[in-house]
Amino acid sequence: LPPPELAAQVLEHLRGAGWLPNLKGVEEMRPKLEVAWQAYQRAEAKWREGAALDDGPAPHVEFLAQCREAHDREQAQERAELASARIRARELEKTAAASAAAARAAVAASAGAAAGNGAAAGAGGGSPAA
């Protein structure tokens, strides 16, 4: 049975049981039951139509998701830049250490050459008369 008919039967039963003695007759109420059922169906259809449109995320939820994505991208870029800076710093340290070692070797070589020239001059007796 359609809902208006079921409602009419329930109302008739309640009236017959004496629970609603002042209730109008079911035949008088039948048009109102029909109109109420139609109004309910329209309201439900409208609600379902609106619910179908709202299947996507709410605007504020979408906005927050976009903000999180932008923040995550910025953090990833900052981490990449920091890693790149650390790599450059290590390379500079290696270059500086290699340059310092080369400079020490050059100083040692020139000190050794200077000592060798001084020893050679001392070994020659220091006098050209020989």
Number of C-alpha atoms within 10 A of each C-alpha: 6 8 11 19 14 12 17 17 13 13 19 18 13 14 17 11 10 11 11 13 10 8 13 12 12 18 11 9 14 15 12 13 19 16 12 13 16 13 12 12 12 12 12 12 12 12 12 12 11 11 11 10 9 10 8 10 10 9 9 9 11 12 12 11 13 12 12 12 12 12 12 12 12 12 12 12 12 12 12 12 12 12 12 12 12 12 12 12 12 12 12 12 12 12 12 12 12 12 12 12 12 12 12 12 12 12 12 12 12 12 12 12 12 12 12 12 12 11 11 12 12 11 9 10 10 10 8 6 5 6
